[in-house]
Amino acid sequence: MPKSFEDFSSARASMDAIETTQDIPTHMDSQAMAYSTYKSRHTVKAVTCVAPNGALTFCSKLYPGSTSDVAIVRHSQGLQKFKAGDLILADKGFTNHDQLPQGVCLNIPAFLSTRGQFTKQEAALCYKIAKACIHVERANERIKNYEILRHIPSTYRPISTKIFQLCSCLVILQAPLLKEIA
């Protein structure tokens, strides 16, 4: 187990969303669904999971940019792959506690309380989760480094999920994400 996961010995995956821009859809309904308020443009997004050893283990299909992380996880059924005793690490956007299979835990950073300040324990846990989740962010960056995913033109929209998933597979074939594994 890599050092960044030493406090999470039962961790099986780090989960994060990946988003890339696309041409503005022609239909008004599609335009509204594709607009990401987070990115302030029209996007598509997916959810990926990376195992503690740095292997990309899951990538969902692409969804319109306005789709929440929670909705993508629910629809893609990515949580069904986990078994009792497994731990998933994610950022604050993944509040899927009600969707977890029996015995699976989801560890996300604490939300800032009304006190306006984290306790020392909350701050330390946030740091440890972020340190472990950096690997999924690195995997997502490698996926986005493929020129074909920098911006998805409307002509590629029908096959965009296949392109995304192919680029994800190519990331698996690259050098390991973690120096400890190399």
SULJONOR-V240083 format. One record per run of one state. SS is the DSSP state (h for helix, s for strand, l for the rest). FROM is the first residue (numbers start at 0). TO is the last residue. If there is no record, write none. Layout:
ss/from/to
SS/FROM/TO
SS/FROM/TO
This chain:
ss/from/to
l/0/1
h/2/4
l/5/9
s/10/21
l/22/26
h/27/33
s/34/35
l/36/39
s/40/49
l/50/54
s/55/58
l/59/61
s/62/63
l/64/67
h/68/75
l/76/76
h/77/80
l/81/85
s/86/89
l/90/95
h/96/98
l/99/103
s/104/107
l/108/118
h/119/143
l/144/145
h/146/148
l/149/149
s/150/151
l/152/152
h/153/171
l/172/181
